[in-house]
């Protein structure tokens, strides 16, 4: 399914993502979105969780809003 919305940018530079799109992509308040741009296009997608130390996206543990992979967690424990 393709969603198309037209939104005006407010004075602070913000746009609103419609409820149906947020629901479809499971985007909630506080989620991080990745914004990419090239010469012709802006892309917005939900950022995937990654380890704050090595950027791994597998075997993550959440701690105070951050993600740490099990390998880095073991390294921290060894210190």
ChimeraX attribute file (.defattr): number of C-alpha atoms within 10 A of each C-alpha:
attribute: neighborCount
match mode: 1-to-1
recipient: residues
	/A:1	4
	/A:2	4
	/A:3	8
	/A:4	8
	/A:5	8
	/A:6	9
	/A:7	11
	/A:8	9
	/A:9	10
	/A:10	9
	/A:11	7
	/A:12	6
	/A:13	7
	/A:14	10
	/A:15	12
	/A:16	11
	/A:17	12
	/A:18	13
	/A:19	12
	/A:20	10
	/A:21	14
	/A:22	13
	/A:23	10
	/A:24	10
	/A:25	11
	/A:26	11
	/A:27	17
	/A:28	11
	/A:29	6
	/A:30	7
	/A:31	11
	/A:32	13
	/A:33	13
	/A:34	10
	/A:35	11
	/A:36	10
	/A:37	9
	/A:38	7
	/A:39	5
	/A:40	5
	/A:41	7
	/A:42	9
	/A:43	10
	/A:44	10
	/A:45	12
	/A:46	15
	/A:47	12
	/A:48	10
	/A:49	18
	/A:50	18
	/A:51	21
	/A:52	13
	/A:53	11
	/A:54	11
	/A:55	12
	/A:56	17
	/A:57	14
	/A:58	13
	/A:59	12
	/A:60	18
	/A:61	15
	/A:62	11
	/A:63	8
	/A:64	5
	/A:65	7
	/A:66	12
	/A:67	20
	/A:68	23
	/A:69	20
	/A:70	15
	/A:71	15
	/A:72	16
	/A:73	15
	/A:74	11
	/A:75	9
	/A:76	9
	/A:77	8
	/A:78	7
	/A:79	5
